[in-house]
Amino acid sequence: MTAKTDQGVVISIGKKEYWEIGIDLDGRHRVGAWQIKEIVDLTLPPRKTITERFLAELPAGTKSAEIEVRVSYLPASKVEIGVARIVKRLIFSM
């Protein structure tokens, strides 16, 4: 999630990742199939809606901002598939 102010400043607001974590017998995160003894499912299930909240401080004097939220699927380490993108413009009255 990012915000672009009316002054052209781009601010990273936050990022949330959903994925499965492989755990070994000692509770440490592992990626090798031979090391994994348990799977902790932290994925975003299909057709399930989850609400996330992010807080950000915009520079003083900001009158409007364009907020962009992107949802991507990462099937491999260097492959990103865009699932959804929403852009909303916020206007602040003083």
ChimeraX commands (.cxc) that place a marker at each C-alpha (Angstrom):
marker #1 position 0.00,0.00,0.00 radius 0.5
marker #1 position 1.35,3.42,-0.96 radius 0.5
marker #1 position 0.21,7.02,-0.83 radius 0.5
marker #1 position 1.17,9.78,-3.25 radius 0.5
marker #1 position 0.55,13.28,-1.91 radius 0.5
marker #1 position -0.51,16.31,-3.93 radius 0.5
marker #1 position 3.12,17.48,-3.57 radius 0.5
marker #1 position 4.35,14.33,-5.38 radius 0.5
marker #1 position 5.80,12.62,-2.30 radius 0.5
marker #1 position 5.34,8.81,-2.39 radius 0.5
marker #1 position 5.01,7.16,1.02 radius 0.5
marker #1 position 5.09,3.41,1.65 radius 0.5
marker #1 position 2.25,2.78,4.09 radius 0.5
marker #1 position 2.59,-0.93,4.65 radius 0.5
marker #1 position 2.76,-4.45,3.33 radius 0.5
marker #1 position 1.05,-7.65,4.40 radius 0.5
marker #1 position 2.07,-11.10,3.20 radius 0.5
marker #1 position 0.10,-14.32,3.50 radius 0.5
marker #1 position 1.94,-17.62,3.15 radius 0.5
marker #1 position 2.54,-21.07,4.55 radius 0.5
marker #1 position 5.41,-21.52,6.96 radius 0.5
marker #1 position 7.27,-24.79,7.30 radius 0.5
marker #1 position 8.35,-25.49,10.90 radius 0.5
marker #1 position 10.95,-28.01,12.08 radius 0.5
marker #1 position 10.81,-29.99,15.33 radius 0.5
marker #1 position 12.37,-27.07,17.23 radius 0.5
marker #1 position 9.81,-24.53,15.94 radius 0.5
marker #1 position 12.21,-22.83,13.51 radius 0.5
marker #1 position 11.14,-21.69,10.02 radius 0.5
marker #1 position 12.41,-24.09,7.35 radius 0.5
marker #1 position 12.08,-24.32,3.56 radius 0.5
marker #1 position 13.58,-27.73,2.79 radius 0.5
marker #1 position 10.93,-30.46,2.51 radius 0.5
marker #1 position 13.13,-32.89,4.49 radius 0.5
marker #1 position 13.35,-30.38,7.38 radius 0.5
marker #1 position 9.66,-29.51,7.64 radius 0.5
marker #1 position 7.67,-31.44,10.23 radius 0.5
marker #1 position 4.61,-29.14,10.44 radius 0.5
marker #1 position 2.93,-26.50,8.24 radius 0.5
marker #1 position 1.48,-23.29,9.69 radius 0.5
marker #1 position -1.10,-21.98,7.23 radius 0.5
marker #1 position -1.02,-18.17,7.09 radius 0.5
marker #1 position -2.41,-17.97,3.55 radius 0.5
marker #1 position -5.33,-15.89,2.32 radius 0.5
marker #1 position -8.05,-18.45,1.53 radius 0.5
marker #1 position -9.93,-18.13,-1.78 radius 0.5
marker #1 position -13.04,-15.90,-1.63 radius 0.5
marker #1 position -12.34,-14.89,1.97 radius 0.5
marker #1 position -12.25,-11.20,2.82 radius 0.5
marker #1 position -9.77,-9.95,5.40 radius 0.5
marker #1 position -9.67,-6.36,6.63 radius 0.5
marker #1 position -6.25,-4.85,7.30 radius 0.5
marker #1 position -5.55,-1.44,8.85 radius 0.5
marker #1 position -2.52,0.70,8.18 radius 0.5
marker #1 position -1.64,4.05,9.70 radius 0.5
marker #1 position 0.55,6.61,7.99 radius 0.5
marker #1 position 1.60,10.16,8.69 radius 0.5
marker #1 position 1.46,12.43,5.67 radius 0.5
marker #1 position 3.67,15.54,5.41 radius 0.5
marker #1 position 2.29,18.76,6.91 radius 0.5
marker #1 position 0.24,20.78,4.45 radius 0.5
marker #1 position -0.96,17.78,2.45 radius 0.5
marker #1 position -4.33,18.64,0.91 radius 0.5
marker #1 position -4.96,15.36,-0.94 radius 0.5
marker #1 position -3.43,11.95,-1.45 radius 0.5
marker #1 position -3.86,9.10,-3.87 radius 0.5
marker #1 position -3.88,5.76,-2.04 radius 0.5
marker #1 position -2.96,2.64,-4.01 radius 0.5
marker #1 position -3.53,-0.91,-2.81 radius 0.5
marker #1 position -2.17,-3.83,-4.83 radius 0.5
marker #1 position -2.83,-7.53,-4.32 radius 0.5
marker #1 position -0.33,-9.86,-5.98 radius 0.5
marker #1 position 0.21,-13.60,-6.12 radius 0.5
marker #1 position 3.82,-14.79,-5.97 radius 0.5
marker #1 position 3.96,-18.38,-7.27 radius 0.5
marker #1 position 7.78,-18.31,-7.44 radius 0.5
marker #1 position 10.56,-16.12,-6.06 radius 0.5
marker #1 position 10.82,-13.84,-9.12 radius 0.5
marker #1 position 7.30,-14.21,-10.53 radius 0.5
marker #1 position 4.55,-11.74,-9.55 radius 0.5
marker #1 position 1.00,-11.95,-10.86 radius 0.5
marker #1 position -1.20,-8.91,-10.26 radius 0.5
marker #1 position -4.58,-9.93,-8.84 radius 0.5
marker #1 position -6.16,-6.58,-7.99 radius 0.5
marker #1 position -5.29,-2.88,-7.87 radius 0.5
marker #1 position -7.41,-0.16,-6.31 radius 0.5
marker #1 position -6.59,3.56,-6.34 radius 0.5
marker #1 position -8.62,6.08,-4.32 radius 0.5
marker #1 position -8.12,9.83,-3.99 radius 0.5
marker #1 position -8.58,11.34,-0.53 radius 0.5
marker #1 position -9.15,15.08,-0.08 radius 0.5
marker #1 position -8.49,16.60,3.33 radius 0.5
marker #1 position -10.41,19.68,4.43 radius 0.5
marker #1 position -8.88,22.00,6.98 radius 0.5
marker link #1:1,2 radius 0.2
marker link #1:2,3 radius 0.2
marker link #1:3,4 radius 0.2
marker link #1:4,5 radius 0.2
marker link #1:5,6 radius 0.2
marker link #1:6,7 radius 0.2
marker link #1:7,8 radius 0.2
marker link #1:8,9 radius 0.2
marker link #1:9,10 radius 0.2
marker link #1:10,11 radius 0.2
marker link #1:11,12 radius 0.2
marker link #1:12,13 radius 0.2
marker link #1:13,14 radius 0.2
marker link #1:14,15 radius 0.2
marker link #1:15,16 radius 0.2
marker link #1:16,17 radius 0.2
marker link #1:17,18 radius 0.2
marker link #1:18,19 radius 0.2
marker link #1:19,20 radius 0.2
marker link #1:20,21 radius 0.2
marker link #1:21,22 radius 0.2
marker link #1:22,23 radius 0.2
marker link #1:23,24 radius 0.2
marker link #1:24,25 radius 0.2
marker link #1:25,26 radius 0.2
marker link #1:26,27 radius 0.2
marker link #1:27,28 radius 0.2
marker link #1:28,29 radius 0.2
marker link #1:29,30 radius 0.2
marker link #1:30,31 radius 0.2
marker link #1:31,32 radius 0.2
marker link #1:32,33 radius 0.2
marker link #1:33,34 radius 0.2
marker link #1:34,35 radius 0.2
marker link #1:35,36 radius 0.2
marker link #1:36,37 radius 0.2
marker link #1:37,38 radius 0.2
marker link #1:38,39 radius 0.2
marker link #1:39,40 radius 0.2
marker link #1:40,41 radius 0.2
marker link #1:41,42 radius 0.2
marker link #1:42,43 radius 0.2
marker link #1:43,44 radius 0.2
marker link #1:44,45 radius 0.2
marker link #1:45,46 radius 0.2
marker link #1:46,47 radius 0.2
marker link #1:47,48 radius 0.2
marker link #1:48,49 radius 0.2
marker link #1:49,50 radius 0.2
marker link #1:50,51 radius 0.2
marker link #1:51,52 radius 0.2
marker link #1:52,53 radius 0.2
marker link #1:53,54 radius 0.2
marker link #1:54,55 radius 0.2
marker link #1:55,56 radius 0.2
marker link #1:56,57 radius 0.2
marker link #1:57,58 radius 0.2
marker link #1:58,59 radius 0.2
marker link #1:59,60 radius 0.2
marker link #1:60,61 radius 0.2
marker link #1:61,62 radius 0.2
marker link #1:62,63 radius 0.2
marker link #1:63,64 radius 0.2
marker link #1:64,65 radius 0.2
marker link #1:65,66 radius 0.2
marker link #1:66,67 radius 0.2
marker link #1:67,68 radius 0.2
marker link #1:68,69 radius 0.2
marker link #1:69,70 radius 0.2
marker link #1:70,71 radius 0.2
marker link #1:71,72 radius 0.2
marker link #1:72,73 radius 0.2
marker link #1:73,74 radius 0.2
marker link #1:74,75 radius 0.2
marker link #1:75,76 radius 0.2
marker link #1:76,77 radius 0.2
marker link #1:77,78 radius 0.2
marker link #1:78,79 radius 0.2
marker link #1:79,80 radius 0.2
marker link #1:80,81 radius 0.2
marker link #1:81,82 radius 0.2
marker link #1:82,83 radius 0.2
marker link #1:83,84 radius 0.2
marker link #1:84,85 radius 0.2
marker link #1:85,86 radius 0.2
marker link #1:86,87 radius 0.2
marker link #1:87,88 radius 0.2
marker link #1:88,89 radius 0.2
marker link #1:89,90 radius 0.2
marker link #1:90,91 radius 0.2
marker link #1:91,92 radius 0.2
marker link #1:92,93 radius 0.2
marker link #1:93,94 radius 0.2
view
